[in-house]
């Protein structure tokens, strides 16, 4: 009857993620053969970020060969699932066009016009700017001006489009971003809370610790330190404007089995390859991330993220009221088609529907549902 229909509707409204719980996943164009759009488990995501287009100094854009080949299929699938599709511009290898473009008013105007057309003609829901990274205060100021101009144009021409920004996790790469000026203009900032250690470190350490370890000789930092102390505390970015970056890869070091010991290597190792290693598993209760060790051949240590650690990171993002999480990158945990343990753990934590309230007890007196529906539907205030 009408009462139960109302309860069902109410329960249906609750079966959505809480406002702002974003699960964004980067989808690199170079994975489109081994990991086509049909492979992406969209039920665990809210946003797919297709990457990368490259900015040129004159404000035009360049694209890898075949960049648009998967876009029609990707766009159809993402939108059919009720999710959003963004395009990312820049990246670690192709950001050199940003500085000269952002410094020139005519080039900025061309860029703004082109990215708008790009979104509208290919049905992208917005743009992710991944300038890695402004190298001076002047470049930072120019970026803020560019973002202002994008937002001003979109407010007139395409208010539905989203604008996001990827940023490194520490002062080393983030210092020249004017985050206080930027955050009001952005839907969210993807804080890339990984690469705290790497091949440059000279020691074995965690790629993406959730919490800082006082024993870390490099004081390399952690997701918690980046989000809470640096960006929120020191730089004034609201928590609800930040997405916590989650890597789907670990690092492989040789020459030791001890965290923080001198080691060589540090190359990225995808989760789908880490799972095949027959090494001993260790959990770091301070950093709240795991690592694998093998004593063979002088020792190997593989700090990485597993379903337990990414679930903790998702819980952390929720408990702090962050915008959500952003994953680099979607194919790296595909153990097999449809089997993505890290993505499933994140989706299960971030996007699980809230439990609907139990239905109210039946009324003491029998109610004629049909008569109630008739009376409320007859043009009265409640039905009219």
Short mmCIF file of the C-alpha atoms (twelve columns), coordinates in Angstrom:
data_MODEL
# 
_entry.id   MODEL 
# 
loop_
_atom_site.group_PDB 
_atom_site.id 
_atom_site.type_symbol 
_atom_site.label_atom_id 
_atom_site.label_alt_id 
_atom_site.label_comp_id 
_atom_site.label_asym_id 
_atom_site.label_seq_id 
_atom_site.Cartn_x 
_atom_site.Cartn_y 
_atom_site.Cartn_z 
_atom_site.pdbx_PDB_model_num 
ATOM 1   C CA . UNK A 1   0.000  0.000   0.000   1 
ATOM 2   C CA . UNK A 2   0.909  3.675   0.074   1 
ATOM 3   C CA . UNK A 3   2.701  3.503   3.434   1 
ATOM 4   C CA . UNK A 4   5.010  0.690   2.323   1 
ATOM 5   C CA . UNK A 5   5.645  2.405   -1.006  1 
ATOM 6   C CA . UNK A 6   6.734  5.476   0.964   1 
ATOM 7   C CA . UNK A 7   9.047  3.414   3.165   1 
ATOM 8   C CA . UNK A 8   10.565 1.704   0.117   1 
ATOM 9   C CA . UNK A 9   11.175 5.098   -1.480  1 
ATOM 10  C CA . UNK A 10  12.782 6.366   1.728   1 
ATOM 11  C CA . UNK A 11  15.044 3.302   1.917   1 
ATOM 12  C CA . UNK A 12  15.939 3.823   -1.738  1 
ATOM 13  C CA . UNK A 13  17.015 7.397   -1.089  1 
ATOM 14  C CA . UNK A 14  19.346 6.202   1.667   1 
ATOM 15  C CA . UNK A 15  21.040 3.602   -0.518  1 
ATOM 16  C CA . UNK A 16  23.508 6.138   -1.914  1 
ATOM 17  C CA . UNK A 17  26.977 7.031   -0.691  1 
ATOM 18  C CA . UNK A 18  27.082 9.920   1.742   1 
ATOM 19  C CA . UNK A 19  27.526 13.283  0.055   1 
ATOM 20  C CA . UNK A 20  31.055 13.794  -1.171  1 
ATOM 21  C CA . UNK A 21  32.321 10.242  -0.858  1 
ATOM 22  C CA . UNK A 22  34.229 10.181  -4.097  1 
ATOM 23  C CA . UNK A 23  36.022 7.103   -5.377  1 
ATOM 24  C CA . UNK A 24  37.933 8.409   -8.392  1 
ATOM 25  C CA . UNK A 25  40.162 6.093   -10.403 1 
ATOM 26  C CA . UNK A 26  42.769 7.150   -12.951 1 
ATOM 27  C CA . UNK A 27  42.562 5.230   -16.230 1 
ATOM 28  C CA . UNK A 28  45.702 5.687   -18.375 1 
ATOM 29  C CA . UNK A 29  45.273 5.529   -22.142 1 
ATOM 30  C CA . UNK A 30  48.310 3.227   -22.431 1 
ATOM 31  C CA . UNK A 31  46.364 0.507   -20.573 1 
ATOM 32  C CA . UNK A 32  43.475 0.513   -23.062 1 
ATOM 33  C CA . UNK A 33  44.468 -2.763  -24.752 1 
ATOM 34  C CA . UNK A 34  45.327 -4.857  -21.704 1 
ATOM 35  C CA . UNK A 35  42.529 -3.293  -19.654 1 
ATOM 36  C CA . UNK A 36  39.717 -2.076  -21.921 1 
ATOM 37  C CA . UNK A 37  36.790 0.049   -20.649 1 
ATOM 38  C CA . UNK A 38  34.694 -3.145  -20.346 1 
ATOM 39  C CA . UNK A 39  37.094 -4.394  -17.623 1 
ATOM 40  C CA . UNK A 40  36.516 -1.466  -15.228 1 
ATOM 41  C CA . UNK A 41  34.321 -2.480  -12.242 1 
ATOM 42  C CA . UNK A 42  32.308 0.731   -12.230 1 
ATOM 43  C CA . UNK A 43  30.204 -0.368  -9.245  1 
ATOM 44  C CA . UNK A 44  33.209 0.447   -7.016  1 
ATOM 45  C CA . UNK A 45  33.805 3.930   -8.476  1 
ATOM 46  C CA . UNK A 46  32.086 7.295   -8.693  1 
ATOM 47  C CA . UNK A 47  34.490 8.954   -11.177 1 
ATOM 48  C CA . UNK A 48  36.840 7.663   -13.882 1 
ATOM 49  C CA . UNK A 49  39.717 9.996   -14.790 1 
ATOM 50  C CA . UNK A 50  41.042 9.269   -18.295 1 
ATOM 51  C CA . UNK A 51  44.650 10.383  -18.727 1 
ATOM 52  C CA . UNK A 52  46.682 12.114  -20.128 1 
ATOM 53  C CA . UNK A 53  46.311 14.882  -22.669 1 
ATOM 54  C CA . UNK A 54  49.248 17.305  -22.783 1 
ATOM 55  C CA . UNK A 55  49.224 21.122  -22.703 1 
ATOM 56  C CA . UNK A 56  51.336 23.017  -25.220 1 
ATOM 57  C CA . UNK A 57  52.968 26.414  -24.675 1 
ATOM 58  C CA . UNK A 58  50.527 28.092  -27.096 1 
ATOM 59  C CA . UNK A 59  47.429 26.780  -25.281 1 
ATOM 60  C CA . UNK A 60  46.703 23.956  -27.701 1 
ATOM 61  C CA . UNK A 61  46.544 20.330  -26.575 1 
ATOM 62  C CA . UNK A 62  48.426 17.265  -27.747 1 
ATOM 63  C CA . UNK A 63  47.302 13.677  -27.366 1 
ATOM 64  C CA . UNK A 64  49.014 10.303  -27.495 1 
ATOM 65  C CA . UNK A 65  48.282 8.455   -30.716 1 
ATOM 66  C CA . UNK A 66  44.900 6.714   -30.545 1 
ATOM 67  C CA . UNK A 67  43.949 8.605   -27.372 1 
ATOM 68  C CA . UNK A 68  40.313 9.015   -28.408 1 
ATOM 69  C CA . UNK A 69  39.834 5.421   -29.686 1 
ATOM 70  C CA . UNK A 70  38.375 4.042   -26.419 1 
ATOM 71  C CA . UNK A 71  36.517 7.244   -25.452 1 
ATOM 72  C CA . UNK A 72  33.083 6.543   -27.045 1 
ATOM 73  C CA . UNK A 73  32.879 3.110   -25.382 1 
ATOM 74  C CA . UNK A 74  34.312 4.419   -22.101 1 
ATOM 75  C CA . UNK A 75  31.905 7.361   -22.039 1 
ATOM 76  C CA . UNK A 76  28.868 5.152   -22.769 1 
ATOM 77  C CA . UNK A 77  29.760 2.667   -20.058 1 
ATOM 78  C CA . UNK A 78  30.588 5.249   -17.395 1 
ATOM 79  C CA . UNK A 79  27.404 7.241   -17.985 1 
ATOM 80  C CA . UNK A 80  25.197 4.156   -18.289 1 
ATOM 81  C CA . UNK A 81  26.427 3.202   -14.810 1 
ATOM 82  C CA . UNK A 82  25.473 6.671   -13.512 1 
ATOM 83  C CA . UNK A 83  29.101 7.678   -12.942 1 
ATOM 84  C CA . UNK A 84  31.211 10.645  -14.099 1 
ATOM 85  C CA . UNK A 85  34.108 10.773  -16.581 1 
ATOM 86  C CA . UNK A 86  36.909 13.337  -16.359 1 
ATOM 87  C CA . UNK A 87  39.908 13.949  -18.588 1 
ATOM 88  C CA . UNK A 88  43.289 14.621  -16.978 1 
ATOM 89  C CA . UNK A 89  45.767 17.013  -18.539 1 
ATOM 90  C CA . UNK A 90  49.493 16.918  -17.744 1 
ATOM 91  C CA . UNK A 91  51.043 14.158  -15.662 1 
ATOM 92  C CA . UNK A 92  54.531 13.420  -14.408 1 
ATOM 93  C CA . UNK A 93  56.031 13.193  -17.902 1 
ATOM 94  C CA . UNK A 94  54.137 15.790  -19.932 1 
ATOM 95  C CA . UNK A 95  53.580 18.919  -17.871 1 
ATOM 96  C CA . UNK A 96  56.263 21.156  -19.426 1 
ATOM 97  C CA . UNK A 97  53.698 23.079  -21.513 1 
ATOM 98  C CA . UNK A 98  51.851 24.356  -18.444 1 
ATOM 99  C CA . UNK A 99  54.352 27.036  -17.351 1 
ATOM 100 C CA . UNK A 100 54.639 28.943  -20.655 1 
ATOM 101 C CA . UNK A 101 50.903 28.524  -21.395 1 
ATOM 102 C CA . UNK A 102 49.796 29.757  -17.962 1 
ATOM 103 C CA . UNK A 103 52.143 32.760  -18.226 1 
ATOM 104 C CA . UNK A 104 50.507 34.032  -21.428 1 
ATOM 105 C CA . UNK A 105 46.986 35.508  -21.459 1 
ATOM 106 C CA . UNK A 106 46.274 34.563  -25.084 1 
ATOM 107 C CA . UNK A 107 47.516 30.999  -24.563 1 
ATOM 108 C CA . UNK A 108 45.380 30.659  -21.421 1 
ATOM 109 C CA . UNK A 109 42.305 31.829  -23.293 1 
ATOM 110 C CA . UNK A 110 42.937 29.309  -26.060 1 
ATOM 111 C CA . UNK A 111 43.441 26.534  -23.485 1 
ATOM 112 C CA . UNK A 112 40.206 27.428  -21.660 1 
ATOM 113 C CA . UNK A 113 38.258 27.420  -24.925 1 
ATOM 114 C CA . UNK A 114 39.774 24.127  -26.117 1 
ATOM 115 C CA . UNK A 115 39.217 22.163  -22.892 1 
ATOM 116 C CA . UNK A 116 35.613 23.367  -22.815 1 
ATOM 117 C CA . UNK A 117 35.006 22.133  -26.361 1 
ATOM 118 C CA . UNK A 118 36.884 18.928  -25.591 1 
ATOM 119 C CA . UNK A 119 34.522 18.146  -22.701 1 
ATOM 120 C CA . UNK A 120 31.324 19.105  -24.480 1 
ATOM 121 C CA . UNK A 121 32.101 17.258  -27.730 1 
ATOM 122 C CA . UNK A 122 33.330 14.042  -26.042 1 
ATOM 123 C CA . UNK A 123 30.899 14.117  -23.097 1 
ATOM 124 C CA . UNK A 124 33.582 14.422  -20.435 1 
ATOM 125 C CA . UNK A 125 32.094 15.691  -17.162 1 
ATOM 126 C CA . UNK A 126 35.128 17.794  -16.333 1 
ATOM 127 C CA . UNK A 127 38.890 18.281  -16.306 1 
ATOM 128 C CA . UNK A 128 41.593 17.212  -13.873 1 
ATOM 129 C CA . UNK A 129 44.697 19.430  -14.002 1 
ATOM 130 C CA . UNK A 130 47.862 17.506  -13.192 1 
ATOM 131 C CA . UNK A 131 50.671 20.046  -13.453 1 
ATOM 132 C CA . UNK A 132 53.720 18.310  -11.987 1 
ATOM 133 C CA . UNK A 133 54.543 20.922  -10.848 1 
ATOM 134 C CA . UNK A 134 54.886 24.724  -10.591 1 
ATOM 135 C CA . UNK A 135 58.572 25.463  -9.963  1 
ATOM 136 C CA . UNK A 136 58.304 29.077  -8.775  1 
ATOM 137 C CA . UNK A 137 55.916 31.441  -7.001  1 
ATOM 138 C CA . UNK A 138 55.222 33.139  -10.359 1 
ATOM 139 C CA . UNK A 139 54.203 29.808  -11.903 1 
ATOM 140 C CA . UNK A 140 51.925 29.149  -8.934  1 
ATOM 141 C CA . UNK A 141 50.273 32.550  -9.364  1 
ATOM 142 C CA . UNK A 142 49.780 31.867  -13.081 1 
ATOM 143 C CA . UNK A 143 48.130 28.526  -12.290 1 
ATOM 144 C CA . UNK A 144 45.654 30.239  -9.970  1 
ATOM 145 C CA . UNK A 145 44.889 32.772  -12.719 1 
ATOM 146 C CA . UNK A 146 44.341 29.945  -15.223 1 
ATOM 147 C CA . UNK A 147 41.979 28.138  -12.832 1 
ATOM 148 C CA . UNK A 148 40.073 31.410  -12.209 1 
ATOM 149 C CA . UNK A 149 39.635 31.863  -15.952 1 
ATOM 150 C CA . UNK A 150 38.455 28.281  -16.460 1 
ATOM 151 C CA . UNK A 151 35.921 28.612  -13.664 1 
ATOM 152 C CA . UNK A 152 34.703 32.043  -14.864 1 
ATOM 153 C CA . UNK A 153 34.181 30.722  -18.408 1 
ATOM 154 C CA . UNK A 154 32.440 27.568  -17.214 1 
ATOM 155 C CA . UNK A 155 30.124 29.509  -14.899 1 
ATOM 156 C CA . UNK A 156 28.849 31.182  -18.088 1 
ATOM 157 C CA . UNK A 157 29.203 28.434  -20.687 1 
ATOM 158 C CA . UNK A 158 29.218 25.053  -18.921 1 
ATOM 159 C CA . UNK A 159 28.416 25.291  -15.183 1 
ATOM 160 C CA . UNK A 160 27.956 21.498  -14.978 1 
ATOM 161 C CA . UNK A 161 31.644 20.776  -15.632 1 
ATOM 162 C CA . UNK A 162 33.889 19.701  -12.753 1 
ATOM 163 C CA . UNK A 163 37.417 20.982  -12.192 1 
ATOM 164 C CA . UNK A 164 39.901 19.075  -10.048 1 
ATOM 165 C CA . UNK A 165 43.631 19.308  -9.376  1 
ATOM 166 C CA . UNK A 166 46.267 16.694  -8.543  1 
ATOM 167 C CA . UNK A 167 49.007 17.800  -6.135  1 
ATOM 168 C CA . UNK A 168 52.068 16.159  -4.595  1 
ATOM 169 C CA . UNK A 169 51.869 15.245  -0.910  1 
ATOM 170 C CA . UNK A 170 54.701 17.314  0.583   1 
ATOM 171 C CA . UNK A 171 56.150 20.809  0.465   1 
ATOM 172 C CA . UNK A 172 58.864 19.609  -1.916  1 
ATOM 173 C CA . UNK A 173 56.446 19.554  -4.880  1 
ATOM 174 C CA . UNK A 174 53.448 21.453  -3.467  1 
ATOM 175 C CA . UNK A 175 55.080 24.610  -2.126  1 
ATOM 176 C CA . UNK A 176 54.310 26.854  -5.105  1 
ATOM 177 C CA . UNK A 177 50.657 25.846  -5.468  1 
ATOM 178 C CA . UNK A 178 48.497 28.667  -4.068  1 
ATOM 179 C CA . UNK A 179 46.146 26.167  -2.442  1 
ATOM 180 C CA . UNK A 180 44.304 28.843  -0.449  1 
ATOM 181 C CA . UNK A 181 43.424 30.654  -3.685  1 
ATOM 182 C CA . UNK A 182 42.754 27.447  -5.622  1 
ATOM 183 C CA . UNK A 183 40.550 25.339  -3.365  1 
ATOM 184 C CA . UNK A 184 37.387 27.509  -3.588  1 
ATOM 185 C CA . UNK A 185 37.534 27.179  -7.404  1 
ATOM 186 C CA . UNK A 186 37.952 23.389  -7.441  1 
ATOM 187 C CA . UNK A 187 35.578 20.478  -6.867  1 
ATOM 188 C CA . UNK A 188 38.351 18.648  -5.069  1 
ATOM 189 C CA . UNK A 189 42.122 18.330  -4.818  1 
ATOM 190 C CA . UNK A 190 43.654 14.875  -5.304  1 
ATOM 191 C CA . UNK A 191 46.504 14.754  -2.799  1 
ATOM 192 C CA . UNK A 192 48.847 12.119  -4.207  1 
ATOM 193 C CA . UNK A 193 49.694 10.535  -0.857  1 
ATOM 194 C CA . UNK A 194 52.290 8.084   -2.174  1 
ATOM 195 C CA . UNK A 195 55.906 8.180   -3.389  1 
ATOM 196 C CA . UNK A 196 57.113 9.071   0.120   1 
ATOM 197 C CA . UNK A 197 59.913 6.617   -0.621  1 
ATOM 198 C CA . UNK A 198 61.164 5.592   -4.055  1 
ATOM 199 C CA . UNK A 199 64.211 4.707   -6.115  1 
ATOM 200 C CA . UNK A 200 65.861 7.996   -5.029  1 
ATOM 201 C CA . UNK A 201 65.675 7.227   -1.298  1 
ATOM 202 C CA . UNK A 202 68.740 4.999   -0.949  1 
ATOM 203 C CA . UNK A 203 66.842 3.136   1.771   1 
ATOM 204 C CA . UNK A 204 63.861 0.822   1.880   1 
ATOM 205 C CA . UNK A 205 60.694 2.538   3.080   1 
ATOM 206 C CA . UNK A 206 56.947 2.689   2.609   1 
ATOM 207 C CA . UNK A 207 55.499 4.011   -0.630  1 
ATOM 208 C CA . UNK A 208 52.276 5.159   1.054   1 
ATOM 209 C CA . UNK A 209 52.232 4.967   4.863   1 
ATOM 210 C CA . UNK A 210 48.974 6.088   6.449   1 
ATOM 211 C CA . UNK A 211 50.769 7.323   9.594   1 
ATOM 212 C CA . UNK A 212 54.305 8.613   10.151  1 
ATOM 213 C CA . UNK A 213 56.816 6.440   11.978  1 
ATOM 214 C CA . UNK A 214 59.213 8.243   14.355  1 
ATOM 215 C CA . UNK A 215 61.782 5.591   13.370  1 
ATOM 216 C CA . UNK A 216 61.823 6.736   9.720   1 
ATOM 217 C CA . UNK A 217 65.350 8.176   9.283   1 
ATOM 218 C CA . UNK A 218 64.310 10.288  6.269   1 
ATOM 219 C CA . UNK A 219 61.207 11.699  8.003   1 
ATOM 220 C CA . UNK A 220 59.578 11.168  4.619   1 
ATOM 221 C CA . UNK A 221 56.033 11.790  5.847   1 
ATOM 222 C CA . UNK A 222 52.717 9.979   5.555   1 
ATOM 223 C CA . UNK A 223 49.194 10.433  4.243   1 
ATOM 224 C CA . UNK A 224 47.974 11.598  7.650   1 
ATOM 225 C CA . UNK A 225 50.793 14.138  7.977   1 
ATOM 226 C CA . UNK A 226 50.180 15.450  4.430   1 
ATOM 227 C CA . UNK A 227 46.418 15.770  4.747   1 
ATOM 228 C CA . UNK A 228 45.969 16.866  8.352   1 
ATOM 229 C CA . UNK A 229 49.150 18.710  9.300   1 
ATOM 230 C CA . UNK A 230 50.438 20.088  6.011   1 
ATOM 231 C CA . UNK A 231 47.505 20.841  3.712   1 
ATOM 232 C CA . UNK A 232 44.795 21.377  6.322   1 
ATOM 233 C CA . UNK A 233 46.771 22.725  9.302   1 
ATOM 234 C CA . UNK A 234 49.552 24.665  7.617   1 
ATOM 235 C CA . UNK A 235 48.083 25.549  4.199   1 
ATOM 236 C CA . UNK A 236 44.411 25.975  5.157   1 
ATOM 237 C CA . UNK A 237 42.773 23.523  2.739   1 
ATOM 238 C CA . UNK A 238 39.366 22.360  4.044   1 
ATOM 239 C CA . UNK A 239 39.282 18.618  4.713   1 
ATOM 240 C CA . UNK A 240 36.169 18.213  2.561   1 
ATOM 241 C CA . UNK A 241 38.085 19.570  -0.467  1 
ATOM 242 C CA . UNK A 242 40.750 16.811  -0.403  1 
ATOM 243 C CA . UNK A 243 40.744 13.301  -1.818  1 
ATOM 244 C CA . UNK A 244 43.247 10.868  -0.304  1 
ATOM 245 C CA . UNK A 245 45.486 9.324   -2.966  1 
ATOM 246 C CA . UNK A 246 45.718 5.509   -2.874  1 
ATOM 247 C CA . UNK A 247 48.362 3.690   -4.953  1 
ATOM 248 C CA . UNK A 248 47.701 0.292   -6.479  1 
ATOM 249 C CA . UNK A 249 51.441 -0.415  -6.581  1 
ATOM 250 C CA . UNK A 250 54.256 -1.046  -4.131  1 
ATOM 251 C CA . UNK A 251 58.046 -0.773  -4.275  1 
ATOM 252 C CA . UNK A 252 60.703 -3.476  -4.576  1 
ATOM 253 C CA . UNK A 253 64.015 -2.970  -2.750  1 
ATOM 254 C CA . UNK A 254 66.968 -5.356  -2.694  1 
ATOM 255 C CA . UNK A 255 69.903 -5.821  -0.324  1 
ATOM 256 C CA . UNK A 256 67.914 -5.915  2.911   1 
ATOM 257 C CA . UNK A 257 64.870 -7.359  4.655   1 
ATOM 258 C CA . UNK A 258 64.635 -4.410  7.085   1 
ATOM 259 C CA . UNK A 259 62.526 -1.289  6.744   1 
ATOM 260 C CA . UNK A 260 64.609 1.912   6.655   1 
ATOM 261 C CA . UNK A 261 67.864 0.001   6.008   1 
ATOM 262 C CA . UNK A 262 70.185 0.996   3.173   1 
ATOM 263 C CA . UNK A 263 68.908 -0.694  0.000   1 
ATOM 264 C CA . UNK A 264 68.981 -0.462  -3.762  1 
ATOM 265 C CA . UNK A 265 66.068 -0.533  -6.175  1 
ATOM 266 C CA . UNK A 266 62.747 0.986   -5.240  1 
ATOM 267 C CA . UNK A 267 61.020 0.464   -8.577  1 
ATOM 268 C CA . UNK A 268 57.212 0.463   -8.695  1 
ATOM 269 C CA . UNK A 269 55.680 -3.033  -8.536  1 
ATOM 270 C CA . UNK A 270 51.975 -3.374  -9.348  1 
ATOM 271 C CA . UNK A 271 49.699 -5.059  -6.825  1 
ATOM 272 C CA . UNK A 272 48.720 -7.670  -9.435  1 
ATOM 273 C CA . UNK A 273 52.394 -8.728  -9.510  1 
ATOM 274 C CA . UNK A 274 52.970 -8.390  -5.764  1 
ATOM 275 C CA . UNK A 275 50.274 -11.022 -5.117  1 
ATOM 276 C CA . UNK A 276 52.336 -13.595 -7.020  1 
ATOM 277 C CA . UNK A 277 55.381 -13.201 -4.760  1 
ATOM 278 C CA . UNK A 278 55.905 -16.089 -2.381  1 
ATOM 279 C CA . UNK A 279 57.428 -13.917 0.371   1 
ATOM 280 C CA . UNK A 280 56.687 -13.566 4.081   1 
ATOM 281 C CA . UNK A 281 53.992 -11.030 4.949   1 
ATOM 282 C CA . UNK A 282 54.582 -8.380  7.613   1 
ATOM 283 C CA . UNK A 283 52.208 -5.721  8.935   1 
ATOM 284 C CA . UNK A 284 53.625 -2.390  10.107  1 
ATOM 285 C CA . UNK A 285 51.385 -1.433  13.024  1 
ATOM 286 C CA . UNK A 286 52.734 2.129   13.128  1 
ATOM 287 C CA . UNK A 287 52.475 3.067   9.435   1 
ATOM 288 C CA . UNK A 288 49.372 0.821   9.044   1 
ATOM 289 C CA . UNK A 289 50.578 -0.730  5.781   1 
ATOM 290 C CA . UNK A 290 52.068 -4.121  4.929   1 
ATOM 291 C CA . UNK A 291 55.293 -5.270  3.320   1 
ATOM 292 C CA . UNK A 292 56.738 -8.564  2.072   1 
ATOM 293 C CA . UNK A 293 60.216 -9.888  2.815   1 
ATOM 294 C CA . UNK A 294 62.458 -12.597 1.364   1 
ATOM 295 C CA . UNK A 295 65.895 -13.487 2.751   1 
ATOM 296 C CA . UNK A 296 67.096 -14.949 -0.561  1 
ATOM 297 C CA . UNK A 297 69.884 -13.349 -2.629  1 
ATOM 298 C CA . UNK A 298 70.855 -10.759 -0.028  1 
ATOM 299 C CA . UNK A 299 67.263 -9.895  0.853   1 
ATOM 300 C CA . UNK A 300 64.243 -8.285  -0.797  1 
ATOM 301 C CA . UNK A 301 61.590 -6.077  0.789   1 
ATOM 302 C CA . UNK A 302 58.358 -5.014  -0.921  1 
ATOM 303 C CA . UNK A 303 56.325 -2.297  0.821   1 
ATOM 304 C CA . UNK A 304 52.842 -2.187  -0.772  1 
ATOM 305 C CA . UNK A 305 49.120 -1.695  -0.143  1 
ATOM 306 C CA . UNK A 306 46.727 -4.609  0.336   1 
ATOM 307 C CA . UNK A 307 42.957 -4.850  0.949   1 
ATOM 308 C CA . UNK A 308 43.472 -4.289  4.695   1 
ATOM 309 C CA . UNK A 309 45.508 -1.106  4.274   1 
ATOM 310 C CA . UNK A 310 43.294 0.435   1.578   1 
ATOM 311 C CA . UNK A 311 40.215 -0.313  3.700   1 
ATOM 312 C CA . UNK A 312 41.858 1.564   6.598   1 
ATOM 313 C CA . UNK A 313 42.617 4.469   4.254   1 
ATOM 314 C CA . UNK A 314 38.992 4.559   3.092   1 
ATOM 315 C CA . UNK A 315 37.827 4.537   6.725   1 
ATOM 316 C CA . UNK A 316 40.312 7.325   7.472   1 
ATOM 317 C CA . UNK A 317 38.958 9.414   4.560   1 
ATOM 318 C CA . UNK A 318 35.400 8.925   5.821   1 
ATOM 319 C CA . UNK A 319 36.212 9.625   9.473   1 
ATOM 320 C CA . UNK A 320 37.981 12.903  8.591   1 
ATOM 321 C CA . UNK A 321 35.184 13.991  6.250   1 
ATOM 322 C CA . UNK A 322 37.480 14.135  3.222   1 
ATOM 323 C CA . UNK A 323 36.018 14.441  -0.295  1 
ATOM 324 C CA . UNK A 324 36.912 10.785  -0.824  1 
ATOM 325 C CA . UNK A 325 39.795 8.865   -2.385  1 
ATOM 326 C CA . UNK A 326 41.633 8.932   -5.721  1 
ATOM 327 C CA . UNK A 327 43.374 5.831   -7.083  1 
ATOM 328 C CA . UNK A 328 46.534 5.540   -9.201  1 
ATOM 329 C CA . UNK A 329 45.786 3.533   -11.224 1 
ATOM 330 C CA . UNK A 330 42.834 1.269   -12.002 1 
ATOM 331 C CA . UNK A 331 44.555 -1.547  -13.910 1 
ATOM 332 C CA . UNK A 332 47.309 -2.184  -11.367 1 
ATOM 333 C CA . UNK A 333 45.252 -4.412  -9.048  1 
ATOM 334 C CA . UNK A 334 43.543 -6.403  -11.814 1 
ATOM 335 C CA . UNK A 335 44.650 -9.861  -10.705 1 
ATOM 336 C CA . UNK A 336 42.237 -11.177 -13.342 1 
ATOM 337 C CA . UNK A 337 39.396 -9.608  -15.306 1 
ATOM 338 C CA . UNK A 338 36.743 -8.679  -12.753 1 
ATOM 339 C CA . UNK A 339 38.993 -9.553  -9.814  1 
ATOM 340 C CA . UNK A 340 40.314 -6.287  -8.338  1 
ATOM 341 C CA . UNK A 341 40.825 -6.856  -4.615  1 
ATOM 342 C CA . UNK A 342 41.966 -3.320  -3.746  1 
ATOM 343 C CA . UNK A 343 39.213 -1.591  -5.693  1 
ATOM 344 C CA . UNK A 344 36.579 -3.933  -4.234  1 
ATOM 345 C CA . UNK A 345 37.824 -3.220  -0.692  1 
ATOM 346 C CA . UNK A 346 37.673 0.545   -1.293  1 
ATOM 347 C CA . UNK A 347 34.273 0.426   -2.991  1 
ATOM 348 C CA . UNK A 348 32.889 -1.786  -0.244  1 
ATOM 349 C CA . UNK A 349 34.045 0.682   2.399   1 
ATOM 350 C CA . UNK A 350 33.215 3.971   0.623   1 
ATOM 351 C CA . UNK A 351 30.112 3.133   -1.393  1 
ATOM 352 C CA . UNK A 352 28.324 0.486   0.682   1 
ATOM 353 C CA . UNK A 353 24.756 1.737   1.130   1 
ATOM 354 C CA . UNK A 354 23.858 2.933   4.596   1 
ATOM 355 C CA . UNK A 355 21.602 0.491   6.417   1 
ATOM 356 C CA . UNK A 356 18.035 1.706   5.911   1 
ATOM 357 C CA . UNK A 357 16.040 2.122   9.130   1 
ATOM 358 C CA . UNK A 358 13.734 -0.782  10.042  1 
ATOM 359 C CA . UNK A 359 10.148 -0.258  8.860   1 
ATOM 360 C CA . UNK A 360 7.805  1.145   11.517  1 
ATOM 361 C CA . UNK A 361 5.699  -1.376  13.469  1 
ATOM 362 C CA . UNK A 362 2.249  -2.009  11.969  1 
ATOM 363 C CA . UNK A 363 -0.470 0.269   13.378  1 
ATOM 364 C CA . UNK A 364 -2.637 -1.149  16.193  1 
ATOM 365 C CA . UNK A 365 -5.839 -0.619  14.225  1 
ATOM 366 C CA . UNK A 366 -6.075 -2.127  10.739  1 
ATOM 367 C CA . UNK A 367 -5.793 0.642   8.138   1 
ATOM 368 C CA . UNK A 368 -7.403 0.455   4.712   1 
ATOM 369 C CA . UNK A 369 -4.394 1.380   2.567   1 
ATOM 370 C CA . UNK A 370 -6.529 1.823   -0.513  1 
ATOM 371 C CA . UNK A 371 -8.894 4.269   1.241   1 
ATOM 372 C CA . UNK A 372 -5.932 6.219   2.649   1 
ATOM 373 C CA . UNK A 373 -4.378 6.448   -0.801  1 
ATOM 374 C CA . UNK A 374 -7.686 7.578   -2.308  1 
ATOM 375 C CA . UNK A 375 -8.260 10.312  0.271   1 
ATOM 376 C CA . UNK A 376 -4.682 11.678  0.135   1 
ATOM 377 C CA . UNK A 377 -4.630 11.538  -3.651  1 
ATOM 378 C CA . UNK A 378 -7.880 13.473  -4.117  1 
ATOM 379 C CA . UNK A 379 -6.377 16.912  -4.486  1 
ATOM 380 C CA . UNK A 380 -5.741 17.452  -0.777  1 
ATOM 381 C CA . UNK A 381 -2.584 19.176  0.429   1 
ATOM 382 C CA . UNK A 382 -0.717 15.906  0.910   1 
ATOM 383 C CA . UNK A 383 -1.651 14.504  -2.479  1 
ATOM 384 C CA . UNK A 384 -1.955 17.661  -4.564  1 
# 
